[in-house]
Amino acid sequence: MKKRLLFSVVIVLVSFFLSWLGVRHLAVLGIMEHWLADIRIANLRPPEPQHPDIIILSITEETLALFPYRSPVDRAFLADTLERLETIGVRGILMDLLLDQPTEPEKDARLREILKHLTIPLMVSYGDTDASLTPAQIAFQEMFIPPNSRGLANLLKDSRDQMVRWVPIGETMPGGNYIPAVAEGLAMKLGVPSPGKTVPMVWHGAPDDETEAFRSFPIHMLPVVPPAWFKDKIILIGADLPMTDRHRSPLALKTGKNTQSNPSGTAGVVLHAHSLAQILDHRQVPQLADHWQQVWILGAAMLGVFMARINGWTIFRLLMVTTIVLLYWGGGFILFQKANVLLPLLAPTISFLLAFAIREIHERQQDRQQKKFLKEAFSKYLSPQFVDHLVNNREFLSRRAERRELTFLFTDIEGFTTMSEKNDPAIMAGQMNHYLDGVCNICLGNGGMVVDLIGDAVFSMFNAPVDLPDHAQRAVKSAQEIQTFTQNFQQSPPALALGFGRTRIGLHTGMAQVGNFGSTQQFKYTPLGDAVNIAARIEGLNKFFGTDIALSEATIRASGFTQGRPLGRFVLKGKEEALIIHEIPPPGVYDADYLERYRIAFPWLADNQHHTEALAAFEELAQENPADTCVAWYLARLRQGLDCSCVVMTSK
């Protein structure tokens, strides 16, 4: 009885943690949970009158038609608008326009003076490097916009689906100055304190499907609208154009005709209006606090275990479970509409179903499920031969090691750090997953084991734990296939857009200790030894000559590969003895006669008596193929009379 109770507690805890962490760390589950909330927010918000204090003056296509140029917005027009609003006596102004470049000097000077001397609270959108502004644009802003009127215009977007769901707050700049978000800054100027932390957006409701949440007028209509409509109001100025400053938000899921819910995206000024309204009105978020969500999910797991213990036909229990899920989801929608409480739907459902399923099948399928789980889990990282070996030899999981000859393969992407810093993380993640999937599958397909993924690098080994007599040959074959795959991948449109660099590969064969190393609670099957470090250093040698695949003499001998060429004798960083390193040239770059003449001339580099022959041979090779960086490097040293017999590396 105690064992069954303990097992039920374990099921509850496992179901809770899997659902809680899964929804937060697995992109597809997180997006689904957010979308379920977005649909309710967009379509079931209780009706509210239009906000009494906030009015949007939108720059439309009709507005731009009044000016000789579309962008930037005519500065004289903006100056006239600000003067008129000051005369009317508005309560505050938020300009969601980037003033980041000069236009006509007289108009710029006039607007700058008005911004400087405006007597009413004002915040102007300010962009930084996160908004892709150049240093010149940032400098112009800092000259043009008064320091106390700058507010960051960046919107907080979910990196997984680019939805705006949170109220942005400011940032502390490198110099130590705090720049608030543009809506946050205006609220503080109006005497309302900042939220102090990022909170979910509480979207202001609209009176009906045909009416916007905020009153809005085309900005060019300001002179003909009664001033009394604007007196003591907060005015937001921004673009409302089809393809400009549009962002994904839950409002796009609205089924009505509300223009602020345009499927092409919500205008940035509207998003700032919602943020400002939330801060000014001290609106409480409808989501449950994290600790209450955890309690809710834990309760769902307990209910799942209870349902699995009810005696009866399986079909009856499944019908009851389905009914509970449908009632819960329907109740979640109704509860938000009636009481403005936003329950999590997906995580409790997953927790409930997981607990029910685990408890239902455990007794009958324990052994089979363990074996299936082991195969499915490890097959994502290891070769099929390794998985079979692990399943059939459970003692393998003990911590032990053995010494054996292995061939190691390291890969690295040229310029990866620069590429990752300048590209969108979500797009980078998708392409990197595609890239790593291809590289790992090649290694696994040739019987290798992927030991580790280190950022963009892949570390594989061959001949462990399963014996592979031709391990060196398999590793060389993997390197060539990786070269072909990555060259094709590099030319794909997404990779070209990101600026994917070429893949460098290093191979070495040598003795190493391999086994399960780690603590009693967690260990890893991995190799240890100098041969591993040598393989990594050889991969780095590709930078020296601009080559793709570099491999040691030991791998050449073990694999019997004859299509490469020697690069030279190298003393790797941290080593004392020199190694002969070879290259596998890319297919079609050098013809067979060229490579044969190179191989004939190469031994002369280490023999001073053949200096003349070596110089003549490398002169001829360089003339025939000027792009061969290896030949060019040796030719330069021969001309200077420098030693070409050995290269001592001072870096990795």
C-alpha positions as CSV (number, residue, x, y, z in Angstrom):
1,M,0.0,0.0,0.0
2,K,2.8,2.4,0.9
3,K,4.6,1.5,-2.3
4,R,1.5,2.2,-4.4
5,L,1.0,5.6,-2.6
6,L,4.7,6.5,-3.0
7,F,4.5,5.6,-6.7
8,S,1.4,7.8,-7.1
9,V,3.2,10.7,-5.5
10,V,6.1,10.2,-7.9
11,I,3.7,10.2,-10.8
12,V,2.1,13.4,-9.6
13,L,5.5,15.1,-9.2
14,V,6.8,13.9,-12.6
15,S,3.6,15.0,-14.4
16,F,3.8,18.4,-12.7
17,F,7.4,19.0,-13.6
18,L,7.1,17.8,-17.2
19,S,4.1,20.0,-17.9
20,W,5.4,23.0,-16.0
21,L,8.9,22.9,-17.5
22,G,7.7,21.7,-20.9
23,V,5.4,24.7,-21.5
24,R,8.1,27.1,-20.5
25,H,11.1,25.6,-22.3
26,L,9.7,23.7,-25.3
27,A,8.8,26.3,-28.0
28,V,5.8,24.5,-29.5
29,L,4.1,24.0,-26.1
30,G,4.9,27.5,-25.0
31,I,3.4,29.0,-28.2
32,M,0.3,26.9,-27.8
33,E,-0.3,28.0,-24.2
34,H,0.2,31.6,-25.2
35,W,-2.1,31.3,-28.2
36,L,-4.9,29.8,-26.1
37,A,-4.6,32.9,-23.9
38,D,-4.3,35.2,-26.9
39,I,-7.6,33.9,-28.4
40,R,-9.4,34.6,-25.2
41,I,-7.9,38.0,-24.8
42,A,-8.7,39.0,-28.4
43,N,-12.3,37.7,-28.5
44,L,-13.6,37.5,-24.9
45,R,-12.4,40.6,-23.2
46,P,-15.4,42.2,-21.4
47,P,-16.6,45.3,-23.3
48,E,-15.3,48.7,-22.0
49,P,-15.9,52.3,-23.0
50,Q,-13.2,53.9,-25.0
51,H,-10.4,55.0,-22.8
52,P,-11.4,58.5,-21.5
53,D,-8.0,60.0,-21.3
54,I,-6.0,58.6,-24.3
55,I,-6.4,59.8,-27.9
56,I,-4.3,58.6,-30.9
57,L,-3.4,61.0,-33.7
58,S,-2.4,58.7,-36.5
59,I,-0.3,59.5,-39.5
60,T,-2.1,57.8,-42.4
61,E,-1.6,57.6,-46.2
62,E,-3.8,60.6,-46.6
63,T,-1.5,62.5,-44.2
64,L,1.7,61.6,-46.1
65,A,0.0,62.7,-49.4
66,L,0.1,66.3,-48.1
67,F,3.9,66.4,-48.1
68,P,6.5,66.4,-50.9
69,Y,8.2,63.2,-49.4
70,R,6.9,60.3,-47.3
71,S,9.8,59.8,-44.9
72,P,10.7,61.2,-42.5
73,V,7.4,62.9,-41.6
74,D,7.6,66.6,-42.4
75,R,9.2,68.3,-39.4
76,A,7.3,71.6,-39.9
77,F,4.0,69.7,-39.8
78,L,5.1,68.0,-36.5
79,A,6.1,71.3,-35.1
80,D,2.7,72.9,-36.0
81,T,0.9,69.9,-34.4
82,L,2.9,70.2,-31.1
83,E,2.3,73.9,-30.9
84,R,-1.4,73.4,-31.5
85,L,-1.7,70.7,-28.8
86,E,0.2,72.9,-26.4
87,T,-2.2,75.7,-27.1
88,I,-5.2,73.4,-26.6
89,G,-3.9,72.4,-23.2
90,V,-3.4,68.6,-23.5
91,R,-2.3,66.7,-20.5
92,G,0.7,65.0,-22.1
93,I,2.1,63.9,-25.5
94,L,3.8,60.7,-26.7
95,M,5.5,60.8,-30.1
96,D,6.0,57.3,-31.5
97,L,8.3,58.5,-34.3
98,L,12.0,58.1,-34.6
99,L,13.7,61.4,-35.1
100,D,17.0,59.8,-36.2
101,Q,18.1,61.7,-39.3
102,P,18.2,65.3,-40.6
103,T,15.7,66.6,-43.2
104,E,15.3,70.3,-44.1
105,P,17.5,72.4,-41.8
106,E,15.0,75.1,-41.1
107,K,12.2,72.6,-40.3
108,D,14.6,70.5,-38.2
109,A,15.7,73.6,-36.2
110,R,12.1,74.6,-35.5
111,L,11.0,71.2,-34.3
112,R,14.0,70.9,-32.2
113,E,13.3,74.2,-30.4
114,I,9.7,73.2,-29.8
115,L,10.7,69.9,-28.3
116,K,13.2,71.7,-26.1
117,H,10.7,74.4,-24.8
118,L,7.4,72.5,-24.7
119,T,5.7,73.1,-21.4
120,I,3.6,70.0,-21.2
121,P,4.9,66.5,-20.4
122,L,6.4,65.0,-23.6
123,M,8.1,61.6,-24.4
124,V,9.6,60.9,-27.8
125,S,10.5,57.4,-29.1
126,Y,14.2,56.8,-28.8
127,G,16.0,53.9,-30.6
128,D,19.3,52.3,-29.7
129,T,21.3,49.5,-31.3
130,D,18.6,47.0,-30.5
131,A,16.4,48.9,-32.9
132,S,19.1,48.5,-35.6
133,L,20.1,52.2,-35.6
134,T,23.5,53.2,-36.7
135,P,25.8,55.2,-34.5
136,A,25.1,58.3,-36.7
137,Q,21.4,57.9,-36.2
138,I,21.8,57.5,-32.4
139,A,24.0,60.6,-32.3
140,F,21.4,62.6,-34.2
141,Q,18.7,61.5,-31.8
142,E,20.8,62.5,-28.8
143,M,21.4,65.9,-30.3
144,F,17.8,66.4,-31.4
145,I,15.7,65.1,-28.5
146,P,16.0,66.6,-25.0
147,P,17.4,64.0,-22.6
148,N,14.4,64.0,-20.3
149,S,12.0,63.4,-23.2
150,R,13.6,60.2,-24.5
151,G,11.8,56.9,-24.2
152,L,12.8,53.6,-25.6
153,A,10.4,52.5,-28.4
154,N,11.4,48.9,-28.3
155,L,8.5,46.4,-27.8
156,L,8.8,43.2,-25.9
157,K,8.3,40.3,-28.3
158,D,8.2,36.6,-27.7
159,S,11.3,35.2,-29.4
160,R,9.4,32.1,-30.4
161,D,6.5,33.7,-32.4
162,Q,7.3,37.5,-32.3
163,M,4.0,38.3,-30.4
164,V,3.9,41.4,-28.2
165,R,2.5,40.2,-24.9
166,W,4.2,42.3,-22.2
167,V,4.5,45.9,-21.1
168,P,8.0,47.1,-21.8
169,I,10.1,49.0,-19.2
170,G,13.3,50.9,-19.6
171,E,16.9,50.0,-19.6
172,T,20.1,51.3,-17.9
173,M,22.4,52.4,-20.6
174,P,26.2,51.6,-20.6
175,G,26.8,55.1,-19.2
176,G,24.6,54.4,-16.2
177,N,21.6,56.5,-17.3
178,Y,18.2,54.9,-17.1
179,I,16.0,55.5,-20.1
180,P,12.4,54.4,-19.5
181,A,10.2,52.9,-22.1
182,V,8.3,55.6,-23.9
183,A,4.9,54.8,-22.3
184,E,6.5,54.2,-18.9
185,G,8.3,57.6,-19.1
186,L,5.2,59.6,-19.9
187,A,3.3,57.9,-17.1
188,M,6.1,58.9,-14.6
189,K,6.0,62.4,-15.9
190,L,2.2,62.4,-15.2
191,G,2.9,61.4,-11.6
192,V,2.2,57.6,-11.9
193,P,5.1,55.4,-10.8
194,S,6.7,52.8,-13.1
195,P,5.7,49.1,-12.7
196,G,9.4,48.5,-12.0
197,K,9.3,45.1,-13.7
198,T,8.0,43.5,-16.9
199,V,4.4,42.5,-16.6
200,P,1.9,40.9,-19.0
201,M,-0.1,43.3,-21.1
202,V,-3.7,43.9,-19.9
203,W,-5.4,44.9,-23.1
204,H,-8.0,47.6,-22.8
205,G,-11.3,46.3,-24.0
206,A,-13.4,48.0,-26.8
207,P,-17.1,48.9,-26.6
208,D,-18.0,46.5,-29.4
209,D,-16.5,44.7,-32.4
210,E,-16.9,47.8,-34.6
211,T,-15.3,50.3,-32.3
212,E,-11.6,50.8,-31.3
213,A,-10.4,50.7,-27.7
214,F,-8.9,54.2,-28.1
215,R,-10.3,57.2,-29.9
216,S,-8.3,57.9,-33.0
217,F,-8.1,60.8,-35.5
218,P,-6.0,61.3,-38.6
219,I,-3.4,63.8,-37.5
220,H,-4.0,66.1,-40.4
221,M,-7.6,66.5,-39.2
222,L,-6.5,68.2,-35.9
223,P,-7.1,71.8,-37.1
224,V,-10.8,71.0,-37.9
225,V,-11.6,68.9,-34.8
226,P,-13.1,70.9,-31.8
227,P,-10.2,71.7,-29.4
228,A,-12.4,70.7,-26.4
229,W,-12.1,67.1,-27.5
230,F,-8.4,67.1,-26.8
231,K,-8.2,69.4,-23.8
232,D,-6.7,67.6,-20.7
233,K,-6.2,64.4,-22.8
234,I,-3.1,62.4,-23.4
235,I,-2.2,62.4,-27.0
236,L,-0.2,59.7,-28.8
237,I,1.2,60.5,-32.2
238,G,2.3,57.6,-34.5
239,A,2.0,55.9,-37.8
240,D,-1.0,53.9,-38.9
241,L,0.3,52.6,-42.3
242,P,-0.3,49.2,-43.9
243,M,3.4,48.2,-43.9
244,T,5.0,50.4,-41.4
245,D,5.6,49.8,-37.7
246,R,3.2,46.9,-37.6
247,H,3.6,44.2,-34.9
248,R,2.1,40.8,-34.1
249,S,-0.2,40.9,-31.1
250,P,-3.2,39.1,-29.7
251,L,-5.4,41.8,-31.2
252,A,-4.7,40.3,-34.7
253,L,-6.8,37.3,-33.6
254,K,-9.9,39.4,-33.2
255,T,-12.7,38.3,-35.4
256,G,-14.5,41.7,-35.7
257,K,-13.7,44.6,-38.0
258,N,-11.9,46.7,-35.5
259,T,-9.1,48.5,-37.4
260,Q,-6.8,48.3,-34.4
261,S,-7.0,44.5,-34.7
262,N,-5.7,44.5,-38.3
263,P,-4.5,40.9,-39.3
264,S,-1.4,42.5,-40.9
265,G,-0.3,43.6,-37.4
266,T,-1.1,46.1,-34.7
267,A,0.3,49.6,-35.1
268,G,3.1,50.4,-32.7
269,V,1.4,53.5,-31.4
270,V,-1.7,51.4,-30.5
271,L,0.5,49.0,-28.5
272,H,2.0,52.0,-26.6
273,A,-1.5,53.2,-25.9
274,H,-2.4,49.9,-24.3
275,S,0.8,50.0,-22.2
276,L,0.2,53.5,-21.1
277,A,-3.5,52.8,-20.2
278,Q,-2.4,49.8,-18.1
279,I,0.2,51.9,-16.1
280,L,-2.1,54.9,-15.6
281,D,-5.1,52.8,-14.6
282,H,-3.1,50.3,-12.4
283,R,-4.8,47.4,-14.1
284,Q,-4.3,44.0,-12.6
285,V,-3.1,41.2,-14.8
286,P,-5.7,38.4,-15.2
287,Q,-3.1,35.6,-15.2
288,L,-2.6,33.6,-12.0
289,A,0.7,34.2,-10.2
290,D,3.3,31.5,-10.9
291,H,2.9,29.9,-7.5
292,W,-0.9,29.5,-7.9
293,Q,-0.3,28.1,-11.4
294,Q,2.0,25.5,-9.9
295,V,-0.7,24.6,-7.4
296,W,-3.2,24.3,-10.2
297,I,-1.0,22.1,-12.3
298,L,-0.2,19.9,-9.3
299,G,-3.9,19.5,-8.5
300,A,-4.5,18.5,-12.2
301,A,-1.9,15.7,-11.8
302,M,-3.5,14.5,-8.6
303,L,-6.9,14.3,-10.4
304,G,-5.3,12.3,-13.2
305,V,-3.9,9.7,-10.8
306,F,-7.3,9.5,-9.1
307,M,-9.1,9.0,-12.5
308,A,-6.8,6.2,-13.4
309,R,-7.6,4.3,-10.1
310,I,-11.4,4.3,-10.8
311,N,-12.5,0.8,-11.6
312,G,-14.3,0.2,-14.8
313,W,-13.9,-0.3,-18.5
314,T,-11.0,1.5,-20.1
315,I,-13.4,3.1,-22.7
316,F,-15.5,4.5,-19.8
317,R,-12.5,6.0,-18.1
318,L,-11.2,7.5,-21.4
319,L,-14.7,9.0,-22.0
320,M,-14.6,10.6,-18.5
321,V,-11.1,12.0,-19.0
322,T,-12.1,13.5,-22.3
323,T,-15.2,15.1,-20.7
324,I,-13.1,16.6,-17.9
325,V,-10.7,18.1,-20.4
326,L,-13.5,19.6,-22.5
327,L,-15.3,21.0,-19.5
328,Y,-12.1,22.5,-18.2
329,W,-11.3,24.2,-21.4
330,G,-14.8,25.5,-21.9
331,G,-14.8,26.7,-18.3
332,G,-11.5,28.5,-18.8
333,F,-13.0,30.5,-21.7
334,I,-16.2,31.4,-19.8
335,L,-14.3,32.3,-16.6
336,F,-12.2,34.8,-18.5
337,Q,-15.2,36.3,-20.2
338,K,-17.2,36.6,-16.9
339,A,-14.6,37.2,-14.3
340,N,-11.5,38.3,-16.2
341,V,-9.4,35.4,-14.8
342,L,-7.0,33.8,-17.3
343,L,-6.4,30.2,-16.3
344,P,-3.6,28.2,-17.9
345,L,-5.1,25.6,-20.2
346,L,-2.4,23.5,-21.7
347,A,0.0,22.9,-18.8
348,P,-2.8,21.5,-16.4
349,T,-4.2,19.5,-19.3
350,I,-0.8,17.9,-20.0
351,S,-0.2,17.3,-16.3
352,F,-3.6,15.7,-15.9
353,L,-3.3,13.5,-19.0
354,L,0.3,12.5,-18.2
355,A,-0.6,11.4,-14.7
356,F,-3.5,9.4,-16.0
357,A,-1.6,7.8,-18.8
358,I,1.4,6.9,-16.7
359,R,-0.7,5.4,-13.9
360,E,-2.8,3.5,-16.4
361,I,-0.1,1.7,-18.2
362,H,2.7,1.3,-15.7
363,E,1.7,-2.0,-14.2
364,R,1.4,-3.9,-17.5
365,Q,4.1,-2.3,-19.6
366,Q,6.9,-1.3,-17.2
367,D,9.7,-3.4,-18.7
368,R,8.7,-2.9,-22.3
369,Q,8.3,0.9,-21.8
370,Q,11.7,1.2,-20.2
371,K,13.4,-0.6,-23.1
372,K,11.4,1.5,-25.7
373,F,12.2,4.7,-23.9
374,L,15.9,3.8,-23.8
375,K,16.0,3.2,-27.5
376,E,13.9,6.2,-28.5
377,A,15.8,8.6,-26.2
378,F,19.3,7.5,-27.0
379,S,18.7,7.1,-30.8
380,K,18.4,10.9,-31.0
381,Y,22.1,11.2,-29.9
382,L,23.7,7.9,-30.7
383,S,24.1,5.4,-33.5
384,P,21.7,2.5,-33.7
385,Q,24.6,0.1,-33.0
386,F,25.3,1.9,-29.7
387,V,21.6,1.8,-28.7
388,D,21.4,-1.9,-29.3
389,H,24.6,-2.4,-27.4
390,L,23.3,-0.4,-24.4
391,V,19.9,-2.2,-24.4
392,N,21.5,-5.6,-24.5
393,N,24.4,-4.8,-22.1
394,R,22.9,-3.0,-19.1
395,E,26.1,-3.4,-17.1
396,F,27.5,-0.9,-19.6
397,L,25.9,1.9,-17.4
398,S,28.4,1.2,-14.7
399,R,31.2,3.7,-14.3
400,R,34.2,2.0,-16.1
401,A,36.7,2.9,-18.8
402,E,38.9,1.1,-21.3
403,R,41.9,2.1,-23.4
404,R,41.4,1.6,-27.1
405,E,42.3,3.2,-30.5
406,L,39.7,5.7,-31.6
407,T,39.3,8.2,-34.5
408,F,38.1,11.6,-33.4
409,L,36.2,14.1,-35.6
410,F,35.8,17.8,-34.7
411,T,33.8,20.4,-36.7
412,D,33.6,24.1,-36.4
413,I,31.8,26.9,-38.3
414,E,33.9,29.8,-39.6
415,G,32.8,33.2,-38.2
416,F,30.0,31.7,-36.1
417,T,30.3,34.1,-33.2
418,T,30.0,37.2,-35.5
419,M,27.1,35.6,-37.4
420,S,25.2,34.7,-34.2
421,E,25.6,38.2,-32.7
422,K,24.1,40.0,-35.7
423,N,21.2,37.7,-36.5
424,D,17.8,37.0,-34.9
425,P,18.2,34.3,-32.3
426,A,14.9,32.5,-33.3
427,I,16.0,32.3,-36.9
428,M,19.5,31.3,-35.9
429,A,18.2,28.5,-33.7
430,G,16.1,27.0,-36.5
431,Q,19.0,27.0,-39.0
432,M,21.5,25.7,-36.5
433,N,19.1,22.8,-35.6
434,H,18.9,22.0,-39.3
435,Y,22.7,22.2,-39.7
436,L,23.5,20.1,-36.6
437,D,20.9,17.6,-37.5
438,G,22.6,17.0,-40.8
439,V,26.1,16.8,-39.4
440,C,25.1,14.5,-36.5
441,N,23.1,12.2,-38.8
442,I,26.1,11.7,-41.1
443,C,28.3,10.7,-38.1
444,L,25.7,8.4,-36.7
445,G,25.0,6.9,-40.1
446,N,28.7,5.9,-40.4
447,G,28.7,4.2,-37.0
448,G,30.1,7.1,-35.0
449,M,29.0,8.4,-31.7
450,V,28.2,12.1,-31.2
451,V,30.1,12.8,-27.9
452,D,29.1,16.4,-27.5
453,L,27.6,19.5,-29.2
454,I,29.6,22.6,-28.1
455,G,27.8,25.6,-29.5
456,D,28.3,25.3,-33.3
457,A,30.9,22.5,-32.9
458,V,30.3,18.8,-33.2
459,F,32.6,16.3,-31.5
460,S,32.3,12.7,-32.6
461,M,34.3,9.5,-32.1
462,F,34.5,6.2,-34.0
463,N,35.2,2.7,-32.6
464,A,33.5,3.0,-29.2
465,P,31.6,1.5,-27.6
466,V,30.9,-0.8,-30.6
467,D,34.0,-2.2,-32.3
468,L,34.6,-0.8,-35.8
469,P,37.7,-2.3,-37.4
470,D,37.5,0.4,-40.2
471,H,36.8,3.3,-37.8
472,A,39.4,5.6,-39.4
473,Q,37.9,4.9,-42.9
474,R,34.4,5.6,-41.6
475,A,35.6,8.9,-40.0
476,V,37.2,10.1,-43.2
477,K,34.0,9.2,-45.1
478,S,32.0,11.2,-42.6
479,A,34.2,14.2,-43.0
480,Q,33.8,14.1,-46.8
481,E,30.0,13.7,-46.5
482,I,29.9,16.6,-44.0
483,Q,31.9,18.7,-46.4
484,T,29.4,18.1,-49.2
485,F,26.4,18.6,-46.9
486,T,27.6,21.8,-45.4
487,Q,28.6,23.3,-48.8
488,N,25.1,22.7,-50.1
489,F,23.6,23.9,-46.8
490,Q,25.7,27.1,-47.0
491,Q,24.2,27.9,-50.4
492,S,20.6,27.6,-49.2
493,P,18.7,30.9,-49.1
494,P,18.2,30.9,-45.3
495,A,21.9,30.1,-44.7
496,L,23.0,32.8,-47.2
497,A,20.8,35.3,-45.5
498,L,22.5,34.6,-42.1
499,G,26.0,34.6,-43.6
500,F,26.8,31.0,-42.7
501,G,30.5,30.3,-42.9
502,R,32.2,27.2,-44.2
503,T,32.6,24.2,-41.9
504,R,36.2,23.2,-40.8
505,I,36.8,19.6,-39.9
506,G,39.7,18.0,-38.0
507,L,40.5,14.2,-37.8
508,H,43.0,12.3,-35.6
509,T,43.5,8.6,-34.7
510,G,45.1,7.6,-31.5
511,M,44.8,5.8,-28.2
512,A,42.5,7.1,-25.5
513,Q,40.6,6.2,-22.3
514,V,36.9,5.9,-23.1
515,G,34.1,5.1,-20.7
516,N,31.5,6.5,-18.2
517,F,33.1,9.4,-16.3
518,G,31.3,11.4,-13.7
519,S,29.6,11.3,-10.3
520,T,27.5,8.6,-8.9
521,Q,24.3,10.5,-9.8
522,Q,25.3,11.6,-13.3
523,F,27.9,10.5,-15.7
524,K,28.8,10.6,-19.4
525,Y,30.3,8.2,-21.9
526,T,33.2,10.2,-23.2
527,P,36.9,9.8,-24.2
528,L,39.8,11.2,-22.3
529,G,43.4,11.6,-23.5
530,D,45.9,13.6,-25.5
531,A,44.5,12.2,-28.8
532,V,41.3,14.2,-28.2
533,N,43.2,17.4,-27.7
534,I,45.3,16.7,-30.8
535,A,42.1,16.2,-32.9
536,A,40.7,19.5,-31.7
537,R,44.0,21.3,-32.5
538,I,44.1,19.8,-36.0
539,E,40.6,21.2,-36.7
540,G,42.0,24.6,-35.8
541,L,44.8,24.3,-38.3
542,N,42.2,24.8,-41.1
543,K,42.3,28.5,-40.2
544,F,46.0,28.6,-41.0
545,F,45.7,27.6,-44.6
546,G,42.0,28.2,-45.2
547,T,41.4,24.5,-45.7
548,D,38.2,22.5,-45.0
549,I,39.4,19.1,-43.8
550,A,42.7,18.5,-42.0
551,L,43.8,15.1,-40.7
552,S,46.8,13.5,-39.1
553,E,49.3,11.1,-40.6
554,A,47.9,8.5,-38.1
555,T,44.5,8.8,-39.6
556,I,45.9,8.6,-43.2
557,R,47.7,5.4,-42.3
558,A,44.8,3.8,-40.4
559,S,42.2,4.7,-43.1
560,G,44.4,3.9,-46.2
561,F,43.2,7.2,-47.8
562,T,45.3,8.2,-50.8
563,Q,43.5,11.2,-52.3
564,G,44.8,13.8,-49.9
565,R,48.0,15.9,-49.8
566,P,50.4,16.8,-47.0
567,L,50.1,20.3,-45.5
568,G,53.3,20.2,-43.5
569,R,54.9,19.2,-40.2
570,F,53.3,21.1,-37.3
571,V,54.1,21.5,-33.6
572,L,50.6,22.1,-32.2
573,K,50.1,24.6,-29.4
574,G,51.0,23.0,-26.1
575,K,52.9,20.1,-27.8
576,E,56.5,19.4,-28.3
577,E,56.6,16.9,-31.1
578,A,55.8,17.7,-34.7
579,L,53.0,15.9,-36.5
580,I,52.5,15.6,-40.3
581,I,49.2,17.0,-41.2
582,H,47.3,16.3,-44.4
583,E,44.4,17.9,-46.2
584,I,41.5,16.3,-48.1
585,P,41.0,18.9,-50.9
586,P,37.4,19.8,-51.9
587,P,36.2,17.8,-54.9
588,G,37.1,19.3,-58.3
589,V,39.4,22.1,-57.0
590,Y,42.7,20.5,-57.9
591,D,43.3,18.0,-60.7
592,A,45.2,14.7,-60.2
593,D,48.3,15.9,-62.0
594,Y,48.5,19.1,-59.9
595,L,48.2,17.1,-56.6
596,E,50.8,14.6,-57.8
597,R,53.3,17.4,-58.6
598,Y,52.6,18.9,-55.2
599,R,53.3,15.6,-53.5
600,I,56.6,15.2,-55.3
601,A,57.7,18.7,-54.4
602,F,56.6,18.6,-50.8
603,P,59.6,16.6,-49.4
604,W,62.0,19.1,-50.9
605,L,60.7,21.7,-48.4
606,A,62.5,20.0,-45.6
607,D,65.8,19.4,-47.6
608,N,68.0,22.5,-48.0
609,Q,69.8,20.7,-50.8
610,H,66.7,20.8,-52.9
611,H,65.8,24.4,-52.2
612,T,66.2,25.3,-55.9
613,E,63.9,22.5,-57.0
614,A,61.4,23.2,-54.4
615,L,61.3,26.9,-55.3
616,A,60.9,26.1,-59.0
617,A,58.1,23.6,-58.3
618,F,56.2,25.9,-56.0
619,E,56.6,28.8,-58.5
620,E,55.0,26.6,-61.2
621,L,52.2,25.4,-58.9
622,A,51.4,29.0,-57.7
623,Q,51.3,30.2,-61.2
624,E,48.9,27.5,-62.2
625,N,46.6,27.9,-59.1
626,P,47.1,31.3,-57.4
627,A,44.2,30.6,-55.0
628,D,46.0,27.7,-53.4
629,T,46.9,29.4,-50.0
630,C,49.1,26.5,-48.9
631,V,51.3,26.8,-52.0
632,A,51.4,30.5,-51.7
633,W,52.5,30.3,-48.0
634,Y,55.3,28.0,-48.7
635,L,56.4,29.9,-51.8
636,A,56.6,33.1,-49.8
637,R,58.9,31.4,-47.2
638,L,61.0,29.8,-49.9
639,R,61.6,33.2,-51.5
640,Q,62.7,34.6,-48.2
641,G,65.0,31.6,-47.5
642,L,63.0,30.7,-44.3
643,D,62.7,27.2,-42.8
644,C,59.8,25.3,-44.3
645,S,60.4,22.0,-42.6
646,C,58.2,22.6,-39.5
647,V,55.6,25.1,-38.4
648,V,55.3,25.9,-34.7
649,M,51.7,26.9,-33.8
650,T,51.3,29.6,-31.2
651,S,47.5,29.5,-31.2
652,K,44.8,26.9,-31.3
